[in-house]
Amino acid sequence: MSENAIFMDTKSVAELLNIKISTVYSWIHYKQLPNKIYRKLGNRPLFIREELIKWIYDGAEITKRPT
């Protein structure tokens, strides 16, 4: 992550991926997203735009939900 990283909020990520905001929160809750694409500021997830775009280009794989 560079010093000039651009952060995105959950709403922006949901709009970019064309999914519901609740889906983004669900992925975070169940640890289905790679840790490198977001950081938490308190309870608020902030996504690192550069890492998010790279993850999308790499296939945007979601890990399976734990059973």
C-alpha positions as CSV (number, residue, x, y, z in Angstrom):
1,M,0.0,0.0,0.0
2,S,1.4,3.4,-1.0
3,E,1.4,6.5,1.2
4,N,-1.0,8.1,-1.2
5,A,-3.6,5.2,-1.1
6,I,-7.1,6.1,-2.1
7,F,-9.7,4.6,0.2
8,M,-13.3,3.7,-0.7
9,D,-16.2,3.2,1.7
10,T,-18.6,0.3,1.6
11,K,-21.2,2.1,-0.5
12,S,-18.7,2.9,-3.2
13,V,-17.4,-0.7,-3.3
14,A,-21.0,-2.0,-3.6
15,E,-21.7,0.4,-6.5
16,L,-18.4,-0.6,-8.2
17,L,-19.2,-4.3,-7.9
18,N,-23.0,-3.8,-8.6
19,I,-24.0,-5.6,-5.4
20,K,-25.9,-4.7,-2.2
21,I,-24.0,-3.0,0.6
22,S,-25.2,-5.8,2.9
23,T,-23.4,-8.3,0.7
24,V,-20.1,-6.4,1.2
25,Y,-20.7,-6.4,5.0
26,S,-21.5,-10.1,4.9
27,W,-18.3,-10.9,3.0
28,I,-16.3,-8.9,5.7
29,H,-18.2,-10.6,8.6
30,Y,-17.5,-14.1,7.2
31,K,-13.9,-13.2,6.3
32,Q,-14.5,-14.0,2.6
33,L,-12.5,-11.1,1.3
34,P,-8.7,-10.9,1.2
35,N,-7.4,-8.9,4.2
36,K,-5.1,-6.9,1.9
37,I,-8.0,-5.1,0.2
38,Y,-9.5,-3.3,3.3
39,R,-8.6,-2.0,6.7
40,K,-10.9,-1.2,9.6
41,L,-11.1,2.2,11.1
42,G,-13.0,1.3,14.3
43,N,-15.9,-0.7,13.0
44,R,-15.9,1.0,9.6
45,P,-14.2,-0.9,6.7
46,L,-12.2,1.2,4.3
47,F,-11.2,-0.4,1.0
48,I,-7.8,0.3,-0.6
49,R,-8.8,1.2,-4.2
50,E,-5.6,0.0,-5.8
51,E,-5.8,-3.4,-4.0
52,L,-9.5,-3.7,-4.7
53,I,-9.0,-3.1,-8.5
54,K,-6.1,-5.6,-8.5
55,W,-8.3,-8.2,-6.8
56,I,-11.0,-7.6,-9.4
57,Y,-8.5,-8.1,-12.3
58,D,-7.1,-11.2,-10.6
59,G,-10.6,-12.8,-10.7
60,A,-12.3,-11.5,-7.5
61,E,-12.5,-14.8,-5.8
62,I,-14.6,-15.0,-2.7
63,T,-13.6,-17.7,-0.2
64,K,-16.3,-20.1,0.9
65,R,-18.4,-19.2,3.9
66,P,-17.4,-21.3,7.0
67,T,-20.0,-23.9,7.9
